[in-house]
Amino acid sequence: MQIEAIETKYKGYRFRSRLEAKWAVFFDAFNWKWQYEPEGYKMEYKGKIIYYLPDFWLPDLKQFVEIKGGKISANDNIKIKALAFTSNYPVILLGNIPEKNELHDGFYGFYKNEDTIKEQKLSGEDAVQYCWYDPAYNCQDKYKAAIEKARQAQFEHGANGK
């Protein structure tokens, strides 16, 4: 028997999982513009043709976001690295929504570094640095509030993420 994620509707989008929808709630709480699966890409990377549809594009931050609730497969890892390399934009890998009072320890970033891909584990403090547009704002409080909204988002029985 195979277990599949339940498709979830939020803001007119049909997400492939609740986790993706909850991260969209997080982005909204941060007032970050986002596009869900804006387009697929065909890329050449290390002599191979790779097809990839990233989960999110954050236009103001100029970065892609991939959501994975479990361990990332070797195939997905190659796709993420190929996108970071060929697009010259970072790809941030996000896992499960963290607990309210913890800064997320499961972010990973993939960046083009000359002719290779640099993989870097990001702490929650790295995540909140994206408050650059308003440095006077207490980012930790905003981050924790956004995490709380994402954790509390309900989608069952017609609920729309509130």
Summary of the structure (lengths in Angstrom):
residues: 162
radius of gyration: 15.9
end to end distance: 32.0
largest distance: 51.6
contacts: 441
relative contact order: 0.16
helix: 33%
strand: 27%
